[in-house]
Amino acid sequence: MDDTTILEVDLDKIIYNTSQVVERCHRLGIAVLGVTKGFSAMHQIVSAMVEGGVDGLADARLENIIELRKRNFNQEMTLLRLPRLSNVETIIRYADTSINSEMTVIKALSETAKRLGKRHNIILMVDVGDLREGLMIDQVLDAVMQISSLKGVHLLGLGTNMGCFGGILPSPENLGILVTLVQAIEKKVGIRLEVISGGGTSSLSLVEKNNVPVGINQLRIGEGILLGTDTTHNRKIPWLLQDAFLLRAEVIEVKCKPSVPTGDIGRDAFGNIPQFIDKGVRNRAILALGKQDVDVEGIVPVRESIKVMGASSDHLILDITDCEEQIKVGDDVEFSLSYSGLLSVSDSSYVTKKFKRGIL
């Protein structure tokens, strides 16, 4: 591993953000699941979330849940991707809860849980507009009646997803649909549903304004805790920290070069035809960082005078012409990350992860 390309993680800032989210949500009777998929469930960061007070953990990757169990994380764990029929036994063994929308899979979970002598919790997902996973509203009551007759599984509640596919933002109206559904189910079926899971970081704006419908009692928070941002609303969350993660990469070339290539332009290494604006000769730095290391669209230089020009699989090209400080070969350049940047760099074996404490 090349230890000159580093993702630096400030665990104290993760703890701070977690505690702030938990405190605000708990005031409204809302439990917080710390979502660990955005950083490949690195155990140091998971521990910081736990220290910050999350009520449970959640991940879309079963592999991450298994690894956390092996590291003796005993918190309630929820699988956030719809289960595959091919791995229901593993799900029953390692996850306490899973989100679901397919009756075939729920029945398989039921049979497997009975065979293993376990009980598995089901969050039935409802599509209230974003058009990713979930039953349509008119299908929910029939599904609940079927699930309530099954052994080995327990219908814990209803949930929904926002902003991940259709970009639909949570509102009192669409989250209110879940609350109304639960009230109808409890009246008609005669069962009590314990959880109404109202989305993720995008719902924090409603928490701030105290506009979460009464009855919503769980949120699944990843980005807000990690980065202090809310991509769906395109904002920095003002009461959270945005600099818990910092990416550093080393400069391997500094040269003045024209801003437009010379010769016939074909496709680049990724099959795209690049476009260039003639800005004359520019001072450029190349870093030991590329698309194989990180989603280049998801990083931003900390120094605003530095601009990203583009990248290949192994090289990141920067325009440093307007940078007040001299940048030379061997220097580090620092970047903040968006959620897509964090997601990709966390999973890269080519980037060293370093963790620090005692800053706040």
N, C-alpha and C positions, 0 to 999 in steps of 0.2 A: 504493500500500500504506500502511495506517495503522501508523506505527511506534511508537504508544503501546501496542499490544497485542503483547507480545513473548514468544517462547519462548527462554529463555536456556539455553545448553548449555555445560556445563563439560567440555571435552574431556579435561582431565587426569583427571577422575573416570572417564570412559569408558575411557581407557588403563589406569587402575588396575584397574577391574573386569575388563577383558579379560585383563590379565596374571594376575590371581588365578585366573580360570576356566581359562585355558590351563595355568598351573602345576599346578593340582590334577588336571586331566584328563591332562596329559602324564605325571604320576607313574604313572598306571594304563594308559599306552599308548594313550590316547584322543586323537584329533585333534579340533580344534574348528573348525567352520565358523561364521564370524560372520554372523548373519542380519540383513540390512539392510532388510527390508521394513517393520519397525516404525517407521522414521523416514524413509520414502520415499527411502532410499539417499542422503541428503545427503552429498556427497563429503567434507566436513570430518569428519563422524562416522565414515565408512568409513575414512578415513586414520587416525583414532584407534584403530579396531579393528586395523588393520594394524600400527600402531606397538605395540599391546599384544600382538601375537604370534599372531593367528589363523592357522590353517593354510590357510584358503581362505575364500571368500565365498559367500553363498547368498541368493537372493531369490525370491519367488513371482511377481514382476512382471518379465516379459521387458524391458519398457521401462526399468526400473531398471538391468538388466544392460547393456543397450545404452548407456545414458548413462555408466555407469562405464567401459565399454570406450573410449568417446570421450574420457574423462578420463584415459586411459592407465593404468587399473588392470589389471595383467597377472596378477593372482592367479587361481588355479583358481576357476571360478564354477559354481555348481550352481543349476539352476532348480528351485524347490521347489513349483511347482504343476504338475499333470499337463499335459503338452503338448497343444495343440490341433492337430488335423490340418491346420488352415488356416495354421499358422505354423511348420511343421517346418523349413523352410529357414532361417528367421531364427534358430531355436534352434540349428541346426547351426553357423551362422556365428558366434554370439556366446557360447553357453554350452558349457562343457567337458563337463558332466554334467547329466542331468535325471532326476528321479524318474518312474517309469512303472508302469502297471498294465494297459494295454490293448495287446494284441498287434498290433492294426491300426495303432496309432500307432508302436509300436516298429519294425514293418516299414517304415513310411513314413520314419522316421528313418534306417533302414538304407539304403534306396534313395537318399535325398537325400544322405546322407554319402558314399556310393560315387560319386555323380555329381559331388560337389564335391571329391572327393579327400581327405576328412577321416575321422577316426574319432571317434565320439561315445560317451561313457560312459553306461551305464544303471545306475541303482539301482532294482532291482525291489522295489516296495513290497508289504509283507505286512500284512494286517489281523489283529492279535492281540487284538482286542477293542473298539477305540474306534469302529469302524464308519464311518470316513471313507474315504480312498482305500486301495487295496491288494487283492491277491488273497487269497482264503481259503486256509488252510494247505494243503488237499488239492489246490489248483490250481498250487502253486508249482513242483513238480518238472517237470511237463509244460511250463510256460512257460519254465523255464530251458533245457530241451532244445531248444525252438524257437529261443530267442535265441542259444544257443551255435552254431547253424548259420548265423547271419546274418553277412554281411559289412558293414563300415562302422560297426558298433556293437560295443562291448565291454561285457560284463556285469561291472560293477565290483563289485557286491555286492548285498546285501539291506538293506532299511530298513523302518522302521515309524514311525507317527505316534501320539502319545499326547495325550490331554487336550483336543484341539481341538474335538471334536464330542461324543463320548460321555462325556467327563470321566474316562476310565479312566486311572488312575495307573500309571506304570511300576513294575515289580517284578522281582526276580530271576527269577520264574517266567515272566512274559510276555516279557521280553527274552531269557530263556533259550531260548524257542521259536525265535528267530532263529538263535541259535548252533547249536542242534540241527539246524535245517534246512540251514544251511551245511555242517555236517559230513556230513549225508546226501547233499547235492548233490555235494560234492567226492568222496565215495566212489563214488556211482552214475554220475555224469556224467564224472568224471575231469578236472574243471577246478578251478582255484583261484580263490576269491572273495576279493578284497583288502579289501573294506569291509563291515562290519556296522554300520549306522547306527541307533543306539538312541534316537532321539527328540531332545528339546530341553531347555529349561530345567527341565522337570519331572523329568528324570533326574539333575539335580545333587544331589538329596537322596541318591541312591544313591552318587554319587561321594563325598560327604561321609562316608558310613558304610562306604566301601570294599565296597559290595554290588553293584557292577556285574558281571554275569557275565563271566568271562574269555572274550574273543573279541569283545566289543563294542568297536569301535575308532574310532568317530566319534560326536560329538554336534553338533547344530545349535542354537547358542545365540543368542538375541536378547534376550528380556526380562531374563534374569539379568544380562547385560552392561550393558544400558541402564539398568535401573531397580533392579537389586539385589533384585528380588522374584520370587516364584514363585506366580503366580495359582492354578494348579491345586492347590497345597498351602495356599493362603491364608496365605502367610508372607513376611516379610522375610528374605532370606538373610543370616545374621549376619556373614559374612566379606566382604560386599560393601557398597558405598555406595548409598544410595537417593536421593540428591539431585543427580544429574547434570543433571537437567532441572528448570526452574522457569518457570512461566507467570505473566506479569504482565499485569494489565488495569486500566484507569483507571476511577475512580468518576465517573459523570456525573450522579448525583442522590443526595441524602440527604434522607429525609423520614420523619417518624413517621406511620404509617398503621395502620388496623385489620388484623388478621391474617385476616379473612374478608371476601371481596368483598361488595358490596351489590347486590342485584337477583337476577333469575332466572339460574341458571347453566346455560349450554349447553356446547358443546364448545370447546376451545381451538383455536389455530391449527393444531395437529397432529392434530385429530380426537379428542382425549381429553377426558373429563369430569374436571376437576380436583377434588381433595378437599382440604378445609382444616380445620385444628383451631383453634378459637378460643383464642388466647393473649392476647387483648386488644390494645392498641395496641403496636406494635413499631417500633423504629428500623430503617429499611431503607436499604440502599444498592443502587443500580443501576449495573452495570458495562457498559462497551462490549465485551461478549463474549456470544456466544449459540450456539445449536445449529448455526448455519452455520459457526462457527469451530472448535468442539470438541465431542466427546461429553461433555455436561455431567455424565453419570453417572461419567465417568472423571477428574474433578478433585476435589481436596480442599483447602480453604483451609489454608495453613500455620499461621495462628493458629487454634487449636482453638475459640476462643470465637466464631468466625464460622461461621454455618451457611448452606448453600445452600438457598434456599426454592424455586427453580425458575427456568425460563428460557423465553424465546421465541427466535425465530430470531436476534435481534440484541441481546437484553438478558438479563443474568444478575442475578437478584434475591437479595440476601443479607440475612439477619437479623444486624445488628451490635449489637443491644441489649446483649449481655453482653460486648462487646469492651472491654477495659480502656483501650485507646488511642482517642482521638477520631479518627474517620474522616471526612474532608471531601471535597467535590468536588475533583477533580484528583489525589487520592492514588492510589497503586497498591495493589492487593491481590494477594498472591502465592498460587500454588497448586502443589501437587505433583500428579503425574499417575500414573494407572494405565496399563496397557498399552493399553487401549482409548482413553484420553485422548490418549496419545502418538501412537497410530496416526492418529487423526483430526486432531489439531492440526498434525502434521507435513505433512499433505497440504493444509492450508488456505493459500490465497494471501493471506488477510486478516490473517495473523499473521506478524510479522517474526521471523526467526530470527537470533539473535546468538550468537556463539561466543567463548569465553574460554579462555585458557591461563595457566599459571604460578601456579595457586592452590595445588596440592599441593607 
